Amino acid sequence: MSFTISSSDIIYNLKLSCQIPSVIEAIAEAHIIAVSAQKAGITVTNEELQIEGDKLRLEKKLVKAKDTWTWLEKHHLSVKEFEELVHNQALSRKLAHHMFSPHVEKYFYEHRLDYDQAATYEVVFEERDLALELFYAIEEGEITFAEIARQFIQEPELRRAGGYKGLRRRSSFRPEIAAAVFAATPPQILKPITTPSCVYLIWVEEIIQPQLDEELREKITEEMFSDWLQQQIEVMEIVTQINSDDNSQSQSELFKQA
């Protein structure tokens, strides 16, 4: 069976799946980066292109030449377009460092608490009384948190992990839960925390104080750059010119039907 998809089909599908705004935002970001880099006199060297290309191939697991060609075909990219993709990523990274690297340390110490991380285990209950009963049973040594997790967690993967939720920053928790978690003295079981939807029984395994290493420097730089891009887009006037498909209805027609 043969099936042909045209460029207009792709655009129409993007419209129907409500993905046009994200595509427009990506185009606007690329424009802002290109203009800002030009104003700052920033260019990308061949060495930087090579490094960025290697990063991309590693990220996409393109170990062999055949892997690269298969990936290019899948994404409908020519070699020239792949080179442009690598160039744009390298330019974006270089502009981000040019603009924000000098400010990372100050930003980090002003927002240090935001980068604290907690390793937690959780079991969620519908009834507070049951959660309280199990909380006191743990404190009395009558049961372990692992045993509670095995008994009350329904989701298989989470149950096998004992309710482990990984390392998370403050922003990943509900405010009332974050306040209790980061005030804990690990390892510690927290008294059940009631939210509008359920009750949390939480074991705080560890709280990790952030260190401003290279990995975190890069992360903060990316976050500051991303915030700046979003601010630029919000004040930018963007005019889109997308031809409507002949089969699609106009807005006026839709309003009439409504």
NORJO-V502690 format. One record per backbone hydrogen bond with DSSP energy under -0.5 kcal/mol. CO is the residue of the C=O (numbers start at 1). NH is the residue of the N-H. E is the energy in kcal/mol with one decimal. If there is no record, write none. Layout:
CO/NH/E + CO/NH/E
//
This chain:
6/10/-1.8 + 7/11/-2.3 + 8/12/-2.6 + 9/13/-2.4 + 10/14/-2.2 + 11/15/-2.0 + 12/16/-2.4 + 13/17/-2.2 + 14/19/-2.8 + 14/20/-0.8 + 15/18/-1.5 + 19/23/-1.8 + 20/24/-2.9 + 21/25/-2.3 + 22/26/-2.0 + 23/27/-2.2 + 24/28/-2.5 + 25/29/-2.5 + 26/30/-2.1 + 27/31/-2.0 + 28/32/-2.6 + 29/33/-2.6 + 30/34/-2.3 + 31/35/-2.6 + 32/36/-2.6 + 33/37/-2.5 + 34/38/-1.9 + 35/39/-2.2 + 36/40/-1.8 + 37/42/-3.0 + 38/41/-0.9 + 45/49/-2.1 + 46/50/-2.2 + 47/51/-2.2 + 48/52/-2.5 + 49/53/-2.6 + 50/54/-2.3 + 51/55/-2.1 + 52/56/-2.3 + 53/57/-2.4 + 54/58/-2.3 + 55/59/-2.6 + 56/60/-2.3 + 57/62/-3.4 + 58/61/-0.8 + 61/63/-1.3 + 64/68/-1.7 + 65/69/-2.3 + 66/70/-2.3 + 67/71/-2.2 + 68/72/-2.6 + 69/73/-2.3 + 70/74/-2.2 + 71/75/-1.8 + 72/77/-2.7 + 73/76/-1.1 + 78/82/-2.3 + 79/83/-2.3 + 80/84/-1.8 + 81/85/-2.4 + 82/86/-2.4 + 83/87/-2.4 + 84/88/-2.7 + 85/89/-2.0 + 86/90/-2.5 + 87/91/-2.7 + 88/92/-2.3 + 89/93/-2.4 + 90/94/-2.4 + 91/95/-2.6 + 92/96/-2.3 + 93/97/-2.1 + 94/98/-2.2 + 95/99/-2.4 + 96/100/-2.7 + 97/101/-1.5 + 100/103/-1.6 + 100/104/-0.7 + 101/104/-1.1 + 103/107/-2.2 + 104/108/-2.9 + 105/109/-2.1 + 106/110/-1.6 + 107/111/-1.7 + 111/114/-1.3 + 111/115/-0.5 + 112/115/-1.6 + 113/116/-1.3 + 116/170/-0.6 + 117/208/-3.3 + 118/120/-0.7 + 118/168/-1.9 + 119/205/-2.5 + 119/206/-1.3 + 120/165/-2.9 + 121/203/-2.7 + 123/201/-2.6 + 125/199/-2.9 + 127/131/-1.5 + 128/132/-2.9 + 129/133/-2.3 + 130/134/-2.2 + 131/135/-2.2 + 132/136/-2.4 + 133/137/-1.6 + 134/138/-2.0 + 135/139/-2.1 + 136/140/-1.9 + 137/142/-2.6 + 137/143/-0.9 + 138/141/-1.3 + 144/148/-1.7 + 145/149/-2.6 + 146/150/-2.3 + 147/151/-1.6 + 148/152/-2.6 + 149/153/-2.0 + 152/154/-0.5 + 155/159/-2.6 + 156/160/-2.6 + 157/161/-1.4 + 158/163/-2.7 + 159/162/-1.6 + 161/164/-0.9 + 163/122/-2.5 + 166/120/-1.1 + 166/168/-0.5 + 168/118/-2.4 + 169/172/-1.8 + 170/173/-1.9 + 174/177/-0.6 + 174/178/-2.9 + 175/179/-2.1 + 176/180/-1.0 + 177/181/-2.9 + 178/182/-2.5 + 180/183/-0.6 + 181/184/-1.2 + 184/186/-0.6 + 188/204/-3.2 + 192/194/-0.6 + 193/200/-2.9 + 198/195/-3.1 + 199/125/-3.1 + 200/193/-2.4 + 200/202/-0.6 + 201/123/-2.1 + 202/190/-2.9 + 202/204/-0.6 + 203/121/-2.4 + 203/205/-0.8 + 204/187/-0.7 + 204/188/-2.0 + 206/119/-3.1 + 207/209/-0.6 + 208/117/-2.0 + 211/213/-2.4 + 213/217/-2.5 + 214/218/-2.4 + 215/219/-1.9 + 216/220/-2.8 + 217/221/-2.3 + 218/222/-2.3 + 219/223/-2.2 + 220/224/-2.7 + 221/225/-2.4 + 222/226/-2.5 + 223/227/-2.3 + 224/228/-2.1 + 225/229/-2.6 + 226/230/-2.2 + 227/231/-2.0 + 228/232/-2.2 + 229/233/-2.3 + 230/234/-2.0 + 231/235/-1.1 + 232/236/-0.5 + 233/236/-0.9 + 236/238/-0.8 + 237/239/-0.6 + 238/240/-0.6 + 241/243/-0.5 + 245/248/-1.6 + 250/254/-1.9 + 251/255/-2.6 + 252/256/-2.1 + 253/257/-1.9 + 254/258/-1.9
//
